[in-house]
Amino acid sequence: MRSAIGVCLIVFGTVIVSLPAISDLARNYFAMQLMSPEGFHNISIGGTMSAEYRFGCWILGACMIATSAIVWISALRYELKNARKASTQPWSNAAIR
């Protein structure tokens, strides 16, 4: 369960970090497609995303990715602790194998 949460946090964190760049590329591409029949070769439209919004997306995405790393590390530590405990107890199933 924890690994699924970690993967989800990494995927959505990456999407949020890349959202401003994808938005700018899509806006420019569709503007060029709209203007291309009239012979325009370059277009610049004002009103891009604000720097605060870009920074917010970067911080939120980075925090999500960092949280997933913490979740994975805690899951790994939990598994190692249980494996160590199972190997030291003679009545556990791991010692029988």
N, C-alpha and C positions, 0 to 999 in steps of 0.2 A: 504494500500500500504506500509506504513512504517513497519508494522509487518512482511510482507513478506520479506522486505529487511533485517530486523533484524534476521529472521530465516535463511535466506540465508547466512548472515555474520557469524552467529554462526556455521552453518554446515561447510562452507568452511574454517573458522578459525580452527575448530577442526581437519579437514582433514590435513591442512597445519602443524599444531602442531604435529600431529602424523605421518606425512610422513617419517621422518628419521627412526623411530622405525619400522614402517611397511616395509620399504625398507630393513633394515637389517635382519628382520625376513624372508622376502621372499627370499632374496639372500642366506641366510644360508639353508633354507628349500630346495630350488631348487638345491643347490650344493650337499646337502646330498642325494637327490633323484638321482642325476646324478652319484654320486660315490658309492651308496649303493650296486650295484651288485658285485663290486670287494671286498667287505668285509670291507670297511672303516667304522669306528664307530663314528669318530669325524673329523671335518674338520674346518680349520681356513684359511680364505682367506683374504689377506691384501687388502688395498685400500678401507676402509670404507669411509663414508661421512666425510668430514672435520668438525672440531668443529665450524668453522665460518658458514658453511652452516646450521648446526643443530641450532645454535644460531639464525641465520637469520630466519629460519622457525618458531622457537618459538616466536620471536619478532613479525613477521608478523601475525601469527595466534592470538597471544594475542591482538594485536592492532585491528584486525578484530572483535574479541569478545567484546572488550571494546567499539568499535564503535557501535556495535549492541546494547549494553546496553545504550549508549548515545541516540541512535535513539529511543529506546523504552521509555526512560525517557522523552525525548522531546515530543513524541507523547502523552504520558500520561498527561503531563503538559498542552499540547494544548487542549486535551479533557476536562480536569478538568476546564480550564479557560473558555472554551465555555459553559460548563454545568453551571458554576457559573454565567456567563453573562446571559444565557438564563433563569435562575431561578430568577434573579433580575429584568428582564424586564417583565412588565405585559402583553405586547402585543405579547410575543413570544409563540411559539407552546408548549414549555415545561410547561409554566405556565397554559395553558388551560387544559392540561391533568390532 
